[in-house]
Structure formats: C-alpha cells, structure tokens
Amino acid sequence: MEQVMDRLEKESHFEVKGSSSSILPGSSMDGDDVCCVCGDGDVNNVNQIIYCDMCNIAVHQDCYGVPYIPEGQWLCRRCKLSPSAHVECCLCPNTSGAFKQTSDGRWAHVICAIWLNEVLILSNLFPLFVISVQFLIVG
C-alpha cells in the first residue's frame, strides 16, 4: 500500500498542468523546449519530442530509443522503474535529465553514456537500452 501511495504522490507532484498528452506535434507549447539529450528542438514526423507524464523531461524519440509513441501515458525509464527513488548519475554529479539504467543496476544520463569512452551502449532501442560501465582503476 505504501508503494501505491508513493507512486500517486509522485505522479501528482509531476503532473503536467493542462496537458493530457505526452506529445506535442511539431514544436513544443511555447516553442522553447528542447531535447534534454541532444539539446535540439527540431522535430519531424518520425522523430518527435515526447514528454514524460511524471517528470516532464523532453526527449526526441531517437535520442531516448522510443520507436513509436504509445497511446496515452508515456513514462521515461527512470519514472517507470523507480518512480519514488532518488536517482543519481553514476558518471556525473547532475541529478536531473534523461536517465537510463545501467547493466549493473545504477543509473546514467543518456548524454553521459554517449560522450564517455568508458561506456558501452549495447542498444538504443526502448526498452533494451543497456549501458555497461567499465572504469579503469589506477593504483
């Protein structure tokens, strides 16, 4: 019961006011939203910016690995798998942004995984995106 209450509290906290859809065709409501992975706001018919219905992050379908836009509610991987847990990137100190889970159960930003050579991205397809973090330990 506690998990249900946590989830409901989290959903109400992140509720998007006045929006019942995860996608806004073309551009965003105010025209300023950009993908939090690539930083670009351009969209087309096959690569829309979608919004998590819980945390409201904006991501391109291609950047986050979402091949199609689901009917109704869409949740990012972080909100789907750990809606009430505090999540930190294992590769940087930032705590907000588009996260995906690593193969060892930690969390990393998609952009961190793209830019760091120590990270192996096995697949970008949702939900099969897996990050393997391999650090060189010196000394």
N, CA, C and O atoms as a GROMACS GRO file, in nm:
protein
  556
    1MET      N    1   0.082  -0.119   0.000
    1MET     CA    2   0.000   0.000   0.000
    1MET      C    3   0.087   0.127   0.000
    1MET      O    4   0.054   0.227  -0.063
    2GLU      N    5   0.199   0.119   0.073
    2GLU     CA    6   0.288   0.235   0.080
    2GLU      C    7   0.346   0.268  -0.058
    2GLU      O    8   0.361   0.386  -0.092
    3GLN      N    9   0.378   0.165  -0.138
    3GLN     CA   10   0.430   0.188  -0.272
    3GLN      C   11   0.326   0.256  -0.361
    3GLN      O   12   0.360   0.343  -0.441
    4VAL      N   13   0.202   0.217  -0.347
    4VAL     CA   14   0.094   0.278  -0.425
    4VAL      C   15   0.081   0.426  -0.389
    4VAL      O   16   0.068   0.511  -0.477
    5MET      N   17   0.085   0.455  -0.260
    5MET     CA   18   0.075   0.595  -0.216
    5MET      C   19   0.195   0.677  -0.264
    5MET      O   20   0.178   0.791  -0.307
    6ASP      N   21   0.315   0.618  -0.256
    6ASP     CA   22   0.435   0.688  -0.306
    6ASP      C   23   0.420   0.721  -0.453
    6ASP      O   24   0.452   0.832  -0.496
    7ARG      N   25   0.374   0.625  -0.529
    7ARG     CA   26   0.357   0.646  -0.673
    7ARG      C   27   0.254   0.756  -0.702
    7ARG      O   28   0.277   0.842  -0.787
    8LEU      N   29   0.141   0.752  -0.632
    8LEU     CA   30   0.038   0.853  -0.652
    8LEU      C   31   0.088   0.992  -0.613
    8LEU      O   32   0.060   1.090  -0.682
    9GLU      N   33   0.164   1.001  -0.504
    9GLU     CA   34   0.220   1.130  -0.464
    9GLU      C   35   0.316   1.182  -0.569
    9GLU      O   36   0.314   1.300  -0.604
   10LYS      N   37   0.401   1.093  -0.620
   10LYS     CA   38   0.499   1.132  -0.722
   10LYS      C   39   0.428   1.178  -0.849
   10LYS      O   40   0.464   1.280  -0.908
   11GLU      N   41   0.327   1.103  -0.892
   11GLU     CA   42   0.253   1.139  -1.013
   11GLU      C   43   0.185   1.274  -0.997
   11GLU      O   44   0.186   1.355  -1.090
   12SER      N   45   0.126   1.298  -0.882
   12SER     CA   46   0.058   1.427  -0.864
   12SER      C   47   0.159   1.541  -0.856
   12SER      O   48   0.129   1.652  -0.900
   13HIS      N   49   0.276   1.515  -0.802
   13HIS     CA   50   0.381   1.618  -0.795
   13HIS      C   51   0.428   1.658  -0.934
   13HIS      O   52   0.451   1.776  -0.960
   14PHE      N   53   0.443   1.561  -1.022
   14PHE     CA   54   0.495   1.587  -1.155
   14PHE      C   55   0.386   1.605  -1.260
   14PHE      O   56   0.416   1.608  -1.380
   15GLU      N   57   0.261   1.617  -1.217
   15GLU     CA   58   0.150   1.629  -1.312
   15GLU      C   59   0.169   1.750  -1.402
   15GLU      O   60   0.200   1.860  -1.356
   16VAL      N   61   0.151   1.728  -1.529
   16VAL     CA   62   0.165   1.837  -1.625
   16VAL      C   63   0.032   1.909  -1.632
   16VAL      O   64  -0.069   1.851  -1.671
   17LYS      N   65   0.031   2.036  -1.595
   17LYS     CA   66  -0.092   2.112  -1.591
   17LYS      C   67  -0.143   2.142  -1.731
   17LYS      O   68  -0.070   2.194  -1.816
   18GLY      N   69  -0.269   2.107  -1.754
   18GLY     CA   70  -0.332   2.141  -1.880
   18GLY      C   71  -0.293   2.054  -1.998
   18GLY      O   72  -0.330   2.085  -2.111
   19SER      N   73  -0.219   1.946  -1.975
   19SER     CA   74  -0.177   1.862  -2.087
   19SER      C   75  -0.217   1.719  -2.058
   19SER      O   76  -0.181   1.664  -1.954
   20SER      N   77  -0.290   1.658  -2.150
   20SER     CA   78  -0.329   1.519  -2.132
   20SER      C   79  -0.254   1.428  -2.227
   20SER      O   80  -0.284   1.309  -2.236
   21SER      N   81  -0.157   1.482  -2.298
   21SER     CA   82  -0.084   1.404  -2.397
   21SER      C   83   0.065   1.412  -2.372
   21SER      O   84   0.114   1.512  -2.319
   22SER      N   85   0.137   1.307  -2.410
   22SER     CA   86   0.282   1.303  -2.394
   22SER      C   87   0.353   1.370  -2.508
   22SER      O   88   0.474   1.392  -2.500
   23ILE      N   89   0.284   1.404  -2.613
   23ILE     CA   90   0.348   1.459  -2.732
   23ILE      C   91   0.277   1.583  -2.778
   23ILE      O   92   0.155   1.596  -2.771
   24LEU      N   93   0.356   1.672  -2.825
   24LEU     CA   94   0.302   1.792  -2.887
   24LEU      C   95   0.355   1.796  -3.029
   24LEU      O   96   0.474   1.824  -3.047
   25PRO      N   97   0.273   1.769  -3.130
   25PRO     CA   98   0.322   1.762  -3.267
   25PRO      C   99   0.390   1.892  -3.310
   25PRO      O  100   0.352   2.001  -3.267
   26GLY      N  101   0.489   1.878  -3.395
   26GLY     CA  102   0.563   1.994  -3.444
   26GLY      C  103   0.661   2.043  -3.341
   26GLY      O  104   0.768   1.986  -3.324
   27SER      N  105   0.625   2.149  -3.273
   27SER     CA  106   0.713   2.202  -3.170
   27SER      C  107   0.643   2.198  -3.036
   27SER      O  108   0.531   2.149  -3.025
   28SER      N  109   0.709   2.251  -2.935
   28SER     CA  110   0.653   2.250  -2.801
   28SER      C  111   0.545   2.355  -2.786
   28SER      O  112   0.521   2.434  -2.878
   29MET      N  113   0.479   2.357  -2.670
   29MET     CA  114   0.373   2.454  -2.645
   29MET      C  115   0.424   2.596  -2.658
   29MET      O  116   0.358   2.680  -2.720
   30ASP      N  117   0.540   2.625  -2.602
   30ASP     CA  118   0.592   2.760  -2.608
   30ASP      C  119   0.702   2.776  -2.711
   30ASP      O  120   0.757   2.886  -2.726
   31GLY      N  121   0.736   2.669  -2.781
   31GLY     CA  122   0.836   2.676  -2.886
   31GLY      C  123   0.979   2.677  -2.836
   31GLY      O  124   1.073   2.685  -2.915
   32ASP      N  125   0.998   2.669  -2.702
   32ASP     CA  126   1.131   2.677  -2.646
   32ASP      C  127   1.186   2.543  -2.599
   32ASP      O  128   1.307   2.533  -2.574
   33ASP      N  129   1.104   2.440  -2.587
   33ASP     CA  130   1.151   2.314  -2.534
   33ASP      C  131   1.247   2.246  -2.630
   33ASP      O  132   1.229   2.247  -2.752
   34VAL      N  133   1.350   2.188  -2.572
   34VAL     CA  134   1.449   2.114  -2.649
   34VAL      C  135   1.468   1.978  -2.585
   34VAL      O  136   1.433   1.958  -2.468
   35CYS      N  137   1.522   1.887  -2.660
   35CYS     CA  138   1.553   1.753  -2.611
   35CYS      C  139   1.662   1.764  -2.505
   35CYS      O  140   1.764   1.830  -2.528
   36CYS      N  141   1.642   1.702  -2.390
   36CYS     CA  142   1.743   1.713  -2.284
   36CYS      C  143   1.861   1.620  -2.309
   36CYS      O  144   1.956   1.620  -2.231
   37VAL      N  145   1.859   1.541  -2.416
   37VAL     CA  146   1.975   1.460  -2.453
   37VAL      C  147   2.063   1.536  -2.551
   37VAL      O  148   2.182   1.553  -2.526
   38CYS      N  149   2.006   1.581  -2.663
   38CYS     CA  150   2.086   1.644  -2.768
   38CYS      C  151   2.083   1.796  -2.765
   38CYS      O  152   2.166   1.861  -2.829
   39GLY      N  153   1.988   1.854  -2.693
   39GLY     CA  154   1.979   1.999  -2.683
   39GLY      C  155   1.915   2.065  -2.804
   39GLY      O  156   1.919   2.188  -2.815
   40ASP      N  157   1.857   1.988  -2.894
   40ASP     CA  158   1.797   2.041  -3.016
   40ASP      C  159   1.645   2.040  -3.003
   40ASP      O  160   1.589   1.951  -2.939
   41GLY      N  161   1.579   2.136  -3.062
   41GLY     CA  162   1.434   2.144  -3.058
   41GLY      C  163   1.367   2.105  -3.188
   41GLY      O  164   1.244   2.108  -3.197
   42ASP      N  165   1.447   2.069  -3.290
   42ASP     CA  166   1.390   2.032  -3.420
   42ASP      C  167   1.318   1.898  -3.412
   42ASP      O  168   1.365   1.806  -3.345
   43VAL      N  169   1.205   1.888  -3.481
   43VAL     CA  170   1.127   1.764  -3.486
   43VAL      C  171   1.086   1.736  -3.629
   43VAL      O  172   1.087   1.825  -3.714
   44ASN      N  173   1.048   1.612  -3.655
   44ASN     CA  174   0.988   1.574  -3.783
   44ASN      C  175   0.886   1.465  -3.756
   44ASN      O  176   0.862   1.429  -3.641
   45ASN      N  177   0.826   1.411  -3.861
   45ASN     CA  178   0.717   1.313  -3.844
   45ASN      C  179   0.760   1.186  -3.774
   45ASN      O  180   0.678   1.122  -3.707
   46VAL      N  181   0.886   1.146  -3.787
   46VAL     CA  182   0.932   1.020  -3.727
   46VAL      C  183   1.021   1.042  -3.606
   46VAL      O  184   1.067   0.944  -3.546
   47ASN      N  185   1.047   1.164  -3.568
   47ASN     CA  186   1.133   1.193  -3.453
   47ASN      C  187   1.078   1.313  -3.376
   47ASN      O  188   1.131   1.424  -3.384
   48GLN      N  189   0.970   1.289  -3.303
   48GLN     CA  190   0.904   1.393  -3.224
   48GLN      C  191   0.973   1.409  -3.089
   48GLN      O  192   1.044   1.319  -3.044
   49ILE      N  193   0.951   1.522  -3.024
   49ILE     CA  194   0.990   1.538  -2.885
   49ILE      C  195   0.872   1.489  -2.802
   49ILE      O  196   0.759   1.534  -2.820
   50ILE      N  197   0.900   1.397  -2.711
   50ILE     CA  198   0.796   1.344  -2.623
   50ILE      C  199   0.829   1.384  -2.479
   50ILE      O  200   0.945   1.411  -2.446
   51TYR      N  201   0.727   1.388  -2.396
   51TYR     CA  202   0.741   1.434  -2.259
   51TYR      C  203   0.697   1.324  -2.163
   51TYR      O  204   0.591   1.264  -2.182
   52CYS      N  205   0.778   1.299  -2.062
   52CYS     CA  206   0.739   1.203  -1.959
   52CYS      C  207   0.621   1.261  -1.882
   52CYS      O  208   0.625   1.377  -1.840
   53ASP      N  209   0.518   1.181  -1.863
   53ASP     CA  210   0.399   1.228  -1.794
   53ASP      C  211   0.418   1.240  -1.643
   53ASP      O  212   0.330   1.290  -1.573
   54MET      N  213   0.533   1.193  -1.592
   54MET     CA  214   0.557   1.205  -1.449
   54MET      C  215   0.660   1.315  -1.417
   54MET      O  216   0.633   1.400  -1.332
   55CYS      N  217   0.775   1.314  -1.483
   55CYS     CA  218   0.880   1.412  -1.451
   55CYS      C  219   0.890   1.523  -1.554
   55CYS      O  220   0.961   1.622  -1.532
   56ASN      N  221   0.821   1.510  -1.667
   56ASN     CA  222   0.812   1.612  -1.771
   56ASN      C  223   0.943   1.637  -1.846
   56ASN      O  224   0.960   1.744  -1.904
   57ILE      N  225   1.037   1.540  -1.848
   57ILE     CA  226   1.155   1.559  -1.931
   57ILE      C  227   1.114   1.552  -2.077
   57ILE      O  228   1.021   1.480  -2.114
   58ALA      N  229   1.184   1.628  -2.160
   58ALA     CA  230   1.157   1.631  -2.304
   58ALA      C  231   1.271   1.560  -2.375
   58ALA      O  232   1.387   1.596  -2.356
   59VAL      N  233   1.239   1.460  -2.457
   59VAL     CA  234   1.341   1.385  -2.531
   59VAL      C  235   1.291   1.355  -2.672
   59VAL      O  236   1.172   1.334  -2.693
   60HIS      N  237   1.383   1.353  -2.768
   60HIS     CA  238   1.350   1.304  -2.900
   60HIS      C  239   1.330   1.152  -2.893
   60HIS      O  240   1.392   1.085  -2.811
   61GLN      N  241   1.245   1.101  -2.978
   61GLN     CA  242   1.226   0.956  -2.986
   61GLN      C  243   1.358   0.887  -3.015
   61GLN      O  244   1.392   0.787  -2.951
   62ASP      N  245   1.434   0.937  -3.112
   62ASP     CA  246   1.561   0.875  -3.149
   62ASP      C  247   1.665   0.885  -3.039
   62ASP      O  248   1.741   0.790  -3.018
   63CYS      N  249   1.669   0.995  -2.969
   63CYS     CA  250   1.770   1.014  -2.864
   63CYS      C  251   1.747   0.920  -2.746
   63CYS      O  252   1.843   0.876  -2.682
   64TYR      N  253   1.621   0.890  -2.716
   64TYR     CA  254   1.590   0.809  -2.598
   64TYR      C  255   1.555   0.664  -2.634
   64TYR      O  256   1.537   0.581  -2.545
   65GLY      N  257   1.545   0.635  -2.763
   65GLY     CA  258   1.516   0.499  -2.805
   65GLY      C  259   1.370   0.461  -2.794
   65GLY      O  260   1.337   0.353  -2.746
   66VAL      N  261   1.281   0.550  -2.838
   66VAL     CA  262   1.137   0.523  -2.836
   66VAL      C  263   1.091   0.510  -2.981
   66VAL      O  264   1.068   0.612  -3.046
   67PRO      N  265   1.077   0.387  -3.034
   67PRO     CA  266   1.044   0.369  -3.175
   67PRO      C  267   0.906   0.419  -3.214
   67PRO      O  268   0.886   0.461  -3.328
   68TYR      N  269   0.811   0.415  -3.123
   68TYR     CA  270   0.676   0.465  -3.152
   68TYR      C  271   0.622   0.532  -3.026
   68TYR      O  272   0.663   0.501  -2.914
   69ILE      N  273   0.531   0.624  -3.046
   69ILE     CA  274   0.471   0.696  -2.934
   69ILE      C  275   0.349   0.618  -2.888
   69ILE      O  276   0.256   0.597  -2.966
   70PRO      N  277   0.348   0.575  -2.762
   70PRO     CA  278   0.235   0.496  -2.714
   70PRO      C  279   0.109   0.580  -2.697
   70PRO      O  280   0.117   0.702  -2.679
   71GLU      N  281  -0.005   0.515  -2.704
   71GLU     CA  282  -0.133   0.581  -2.677
   71GLU      C  283  -0.136   0.615  -2.528
   71GLU      O  284  -0.094   0.534  -2.445
   72GLY      N  285  -0.185   0.730  -2.494
   72GLY     CA  286  -0.200   0.767  -2.354
   72GLY      C  287  -0.069   0.806  -2.288
   72GLY      O  288   0.013   0.877  -2.346
   73GLN      N  289  -0.053   0.760  -2.166
   73GLN     CA  290   0.060   0.800  -2.083
   73GLN      C  291   0.192   0.739  -2.130
   73GLN      O  292   0.198   0.622  -2.167
   74TRP      N  293   0.299   0.820  -2.128
   74TRP     CA  294   0.435   0.771  -2.154
   74TRP      C  295   0.523   0.810  -2.036
   74TRP      O  296   0.523   0.926  -1.994
   75LEU      N  297   0.597   0.714  -1.983
   75LEU     CA  298   0.690   0.739  -1.874
   75LEU      C  299   0.832   0.708  -1.920
   75LEU      O  300   0.855   0.608  -1.989
   76CYS      N  301   0.927   0.794  -1.881
   76CYS     CA  302   1.067   0.765  -1.910
   76CYS      C  303   1.108   0.643  -1.827
   76CYS      O  304   1.035   0.600  -1.738
   77ARG      N  305   1.224   0.587  -1.857
   77ARG     CA  306   1.267   0.465  -1.787
   77ARG      C  307   1.283   0.488  -1.636
   77ARG      O  308   1.248   0.401  -1.556
   78ARG      N  309   1.334   0.604  -1.598
   78ARG     CA  310   1.353   0.634  -1.457
   78ARG      C  311   1.220   0.635  -1.383
   78ARG      O  312   1.208   0.574  -1.276
   79CYS      N  313   1.121   0.701  -1.438
   79CYS     CA  314   0.990   0.709  -1.373
   79CYS      C  315   0.916   0.576  -1.378
   79CYS      O  316   0.838   0.544  -1.288
   80LYS      N  317   0.940   0.498  -1.482
   80LYS     CA  318   0.874   0.368  -1.495
   80LYS      C  319   0.932   0.267  -1.396
   80LYS      O  320   0.857   0.189  -1.336
   81LEU      N  321   1.064   0.267  -1.379
   81LEU     CA  322   1.129   0.167  -1.295
   81LEU      C  323   1.148   0.210  -1.150
   81LEU      O  324   1.143   0.127  -1.060
   82SER      N  325   1.171   0.338  -1.126
   82SER     CA  326   1.196   0.388  -0.990
   82SER      C  327   1.124   0.521  -0.967
   82SER      O  328   1.190   0.624  -0.950
   83PRO      N  329   0.991   0.520  -0.966
   83PRO     CA  330   0.919   0.648  -0.961
   83PRO      C  331   0.940   0.728  -0.833
   83PRO      O  332   0.935   0.850  -0.836
   84SER      N  333   0.963   0.662  -0.721
   84SER     CA  334   0.976   0.736  -0.596
   84SER      C  335   1.118   0.740  -0.542
   84SER      O  336   1.142   0.800  -0.438
   85ALA      N  337   1.213   0.677  -0.611
   85ALA     CA  338   1.351   0.674  -0.563
   85ALA      C  339   1.430   0.794  -0.615
   85ALA      O  340   1.408   0.839  -0.728
   86HIS      N  341   1.520   0.844  -0.532
   86HIS     CA  342   1.612   0.950  -0.575
   86HIS      C  343   1.718   0.884  -0.663
   86HIS      O  344   1.782   0.787  -0.621
   87VAL      N  345   1.737   0.936  -0.784
   87VAL     CA  346   1.829   0.876  -0.880
   87VAL      C  347   1.944   0.972  -0.906
   87VAL      O  348   1.923   1.092  -0.925
   88GLU      N  349   2.066   0.918  -0.906
   88GLU     CA  350   2.185   0.996  -0.937
   88GLU      C  351   2.260   0.930  -1.051
   88GLU      O  352   2.262   0.807  -1.062
   89CYS      N  353   2.322   1.011  -1.136
   89CYS     CA  354   2.402   0.959  -1.246
   89CYS      C  355   2.532   0.903  -1.189
   89CYS      O  356   2.599   0.969  -1.109
   90CYS      N  357   2.569   0.783  -1.231
   90CYS     CA  358   2.694   0.722  -1.185
   90CYS      C  359   2.815   0.778  -1.260
   90CYS      O  360   2.928   0.741  -1.231
   91LEU      N  361   2.792   0.865  -1.357
   91LEU     CA  362   2.900   0.919  -1.439
   91LEU      C  363   2.925   1.068  -1.418
   91LEU      O  364   3.028   1.120  -1.460
   92CYS      N  365   2.830   1.138  -1.355
   92CYS     CA  366   2.846   1.282  -1.333
   92CYS      C  367   2.769   1.321  -1.207
   92CYS      O  368   2.691   1.241  -1.156
   93PRO      N  369   2.789   1.443  -1.157
   93PRO     CA  370   2.719   1.484  -1.035
   93PRO      C  371   2.577   1.537  -1.054
   93PRO      O  372   2.509   1.565  -0.956
   94ASN      N  373   2.531   1.552  -1.178
   94ASN     CA  374   2.398   1.608  -1.202
   94ASN      C  375   2.288   1.507  -1.169
   94ASN      O  376   2.302   1.388  -1.195
   95THR      N  377   2.179   1.556  -1.113
   95THR     CA  378   2.070   1.467  -1.071
   95THR      C  379   1.943   1.482  -1.153
   95THR      O  380   1.844   1.415  -1.126
   96SER      N  381   1.944   1.570  -1.254
   96SER     CA  382   1.826   1.583  -1.339
   96SER      C  383   1.864   1.549  -1.482
   96SER      O  384   1.981   1.552  -1.519
   97GLY      N  385   1.764   1.516  -1.562
   97GLY     CA  386   1.788   1.483  -1.702
   97GLY      C  387   1.732   1.348  -1.740
   97GLY      O  388   1.661   1.285  -1.662
   98ALA      N  389   1.766   1.304  -1.860
   98ALA     CA  390   1.715   1.177  -1.913
   98ALA      C  391   1.806   1.062  -1.869
   98ALA      O  392   1.920   1.052  -1.916
   99PHE      N  393   1.756   0.977  -1.781
   99PHE     CA  394   1.832   0.865  -1.727
   99PHE      C  395   1.791   0.734  -1.793
   99PHE      O  396   1.678   0.718  -1.838
  100LYS      N  397   1.886   0.642  -1.799
  100LYS     CA  398   1.857   0.502  -1.831
  100LYS      C  399   1.936   0.418  -1.731
  100LYS      O  400   2.040   0.460  -1.680
  101GLN      N  401   1.886   0.299  -1.705
  101GLN     CA  402   1.952   0.212  -1.608
  101GLN      C  403   2.071   0.142  -1.672
  101GLN      O  404   2.066   0.105  -1.789
  102THR      N  405   2.177   0.124  -1.593
  102THR     CA  406   2.296   0.053  -1.641
  102THR      C  407   2.277  -0.096  -1.621
  102THR      O  408   2.185  -0.140  -1.552
  103SER      N  409   2.365  -0.174  -1.682
  103SER     CA  410   2.354  -0.319  -1.671
  103SER      C  411   2.379  -0.368  -1.529
  103SER      O  412   2.341  -0.480  -1.495
  104ASP      N  413   2.442  -0.285  -1.445
  104ASP     CA  414   2.466  -0.325  -1.306
  104ASP      C  415   2.367  -0.261  -1.209
  104ASP      O  416   2.390  -0.262  -1.088
  105GLY      N  417   2.257  -0.205  -1.261
  105GLY     CA  418   2.150  -0.153  -1.176
  105GLY      C  419   2.164  -0.008  -1.134
  105GLY      O  420   2.076   0.044  -1.066
  106ARG      N  421   2.272   0.058  -1.173
  106ARG     CA  422   2.285   0.200  -1.142
  106ARG      C  423   2.214   0.280  -1.251
  106ARG      O  424   2.153   0.222  -1.341
  107TRP      N  425   2.222   0.413  -1.244
  107TRP     CA  426   2.158   0.500  -1.341
  107TRP      C  427   2.260   0.592  -1.403
  107TRP      O  428   2.356   0.634  -1.337
  108ALA      N  429   2.242   0.625  -1.530
  108ALA     CA  430   2.331   0.718  -1.600
  108ALA      C  431   2.249   0.801  -1.698
  108ALA      O  432   2.148   0.755  -1.751
  109HIS      N  433   2.294   0.923  -1.718
  109HIS     CA  434   2.233   1.007  -1.821
  109HIS      C  435   2.263   0.948  -1.959
  109HIS      O  436   2.372   0.895  -1.981
  110VAL      N  437   2.169   0.957  -2.049
  110VAL     CA  438   2.192   0.912  -2.186
  110VAL      C  439   2.306   0.991  -2.247
  110VAL      O  440   2.390   0.934  -2.317
  111ILE      N  441   2.310   1.122  -2.223
  111ILE     CA  442   2.415   1.204  -2.282
  111ILE      C  443   2.552   1.168  -2.225
  111ILE      O  444   2.650   1.172  -2.299
  112CYS      N  445   2.561   1.134  -2.098
  112CYS     CA  446   2.689   1.090  -2.040
  112CYS      C  447   2.736   0.961  -2.106
  112CYS      O  448   2.854   0.944  -2.136
  113ALA      N  449   2.642   0.869  -2.129
  113ALA     CA  450   2.676   0.742  -2.192
  113ALA      C  451   2.726   0.761  -2.334
  113ALA      O  452   2.814   0.689  -2.380
  114ILE      N  453   2.670   0.858  -2.404
  114ILE     CA  454   2.711   0.884  -2.542
  114ILE      C  455   2.852   0.942  -2.546
  114ILE      O  456   2.931   0.904  -2.632
  115TRP      N  457   2.884   1.032  -2.456
  115TRP     CA  458   3.009   1.107  -2.463
  115TRP      C  459   3.129   1.040  -2.397
  115TRP      O  460   3.242   1.074  -2.430
  116LEU      N  461   3.109   0.946  -2.305
  116LEU     CA  462   3.221   0.886  -2.235
  116LEU      C  463   3.266   0.757  -2.302
  116LEU      O  464   3.185   0.668  -2.328
  117ASN      N  465   3.395   0.747  -2.330
  117ASN     CA  466   3.451   0.629  -2.396
  117ASN      C  467   3.444   0.505  -2.308
  117ASN      O  468   3.443   0.393  -2.359
  118GLU      N  469   3.437   0.523  -2.176
  118GLU     CA  470   3.433   0.410  -2.084
  118GLU      C  471   3.297   0.342  -2.080
  118GLU      O  472   3.280   0.242  -2.010
  119VAL      N  473   3.201   0.395  -2.152
  119VAL     CA  474   3.065   0.342  -2.150
  119VAL      C  475   3.035   0.274  -2.283
  119VAL      O  476   3.059   0.331  -2.390
  120LEU      N  477   2.983   0.153  -2.276
  120LEU     CA  478   2.945   0.077  -2.394
  120LEU      C  479   2.793   0.076  -2.405
  120LEU      O  480   2.725   0.027  -2.315
  121ILE      N  481   2.741   0.129  -2.514
  121ILE     CA  482   2.597   0.127  -2.536
  121ILE      C  483   2.565   0.008  -2.625
  121ILE      O  484   2.607   0.003  -2.741
  122LEU      N  485   2.492  -0.088  -2.570
  122LEU     CA  486   2.464  -0.211  -2.644
  122LEU      C  487   2.348  -0.196  -2.741
  122LEU      O  488   2.350  -0.254  -2.849
  123SER      N  489   2.247  -0.118  -2.704
  123SER     CA  490   2.131  -0.098  -2.790
  123SER      C  491   2.061   0.030  -2.749
  123SER      O  492   2.049   0.059  -2.630
  124ASN      N  493   2.013   0.107  -2.847
  124ASN     CA  494   1.940   0.229  -2.816
  124ASN      C  495   1.789   0.210  -2.826
  124ASN      O  496   1.713   0.305  -2.808
  125LEU      N  497   1.744   0.088  -2.855
  125LEU     CA  498   1.600   0.064  -2.868
  125LEU      C  499   1.536   0.050  -2.731
  125LEU      O  500   1.588  -0.017  -2.643
  126PHE      N  501   1.424   0.113  -2.716
  126PHE     CA  502   1.348   0.108  -2.593
  126PHE      C  503   1.274  -0.023  -2.584
  126PHE      O  504   1.211  -0.058  -2.684
  127PRO      N  505   1.274  -0.097  -2.480
  127PRO     CA  506   1.342  -0.076  -2.353
  127PRO      C  507   1.473  -0.151  -2.342
  127PRO      O  508   1.518  -0.178  -2.230
  128LEU      N  509   1.537  -0.187  -2.451
  128LEU     CA  510   1.657  -0.269  -2.448
  128LEU      C  511   1.786  -0.190  -2.438
  128LEU      O  512   1.894  -0.247  -2.455
  129PHE      N  513   1.778  -0.062  -2.409
  129PHE     CA  514   1.896   0.022  -2.395
  129PHE      C  515   1.972  -0.022  -2.270
  129PHE      O  516   1.920  -0.012  -2.159
  130VAL      N  517   2.093  -0.072  -2.289
  130VAL     CA  518   2.174  -0.118  -2.177
  130VAL      C  519   2.307  -0.047  -2.181
  130VAL      O  520   2.369  -0.036  -2.286
  131ILE      N  521   2.351   0.001  -2.067
  131ILE     CA  522   2.480   0.067  -2.058
  131ILE      C  523   2.570  -0.019  -1.971
  131ILE      O  524   2.532  -0.057  -1.861
  132SER      N  525   2.689  -0.049  -2.021
  132SER     CA  526   2.787  -0.122  -1.943
  132SER      C  527   2.898  -0.026  -1.906
  132SER      O  528   2.970   0.022  -1.994
  133VAL      N  529   2.914   0.002  -1.780
  133VAL     CA  530   3.014   0.098  -1.735
  133VAL      C  531   3.139   0.022  -1.694
  133VAL      O  532   3.136  -0.062  -1.605
  134GLN      N  533   3.250   0.054  -1.760
  134GLN     CA  534   3.377  -0.011  -1.730
  134GLN      C  535   3.479   0.098  -1.700
  134GLN      O  536   3.519   0.173  -1.789
  135PHE      N  537   3.522   0.106  -1.576
  135PHE     CA  538   3.619   0.207  -1.536
  135PHE      C  539   3.756   0.143  -1.522
  135PHE      O  540   3.768   0.029  -1.477
  136LEU      N  541   3.858   0.216  -1.560
  136LEU     CA  542   3.995   0.172  -1.540
  136LEU      C  543   4.037   0.217  -1.402
  136LEU      O  544   4.039   0.337  -1.373
  137ILE      N  545   4.071   0.123  -1.316
  137ILE     CA  546   4.112   0.156  -1.181
  137ILE      C  547   4.264   0.163  -1.178
  137ILE      O  548   4.332   0.066  -1.210
  138VAL      N  549   4.316   0.279  -1.140
  138VAL     CA  550   4.460   0.302  -1.138
  138VAL      C  551   4.508   0.301  -0.994
  138VAL      O  552   4.447   0.362  -0.906
  139GLY      N  553   4.620   0.230  -0.972
  139GLY     CA  554   4.685   0.233  -0.840
  139GLY      C  555   4.632   0.130  -0.750
  139GLY      O  556   4.675   0.119  -0.636
   0.00000   0.00000   0.00000
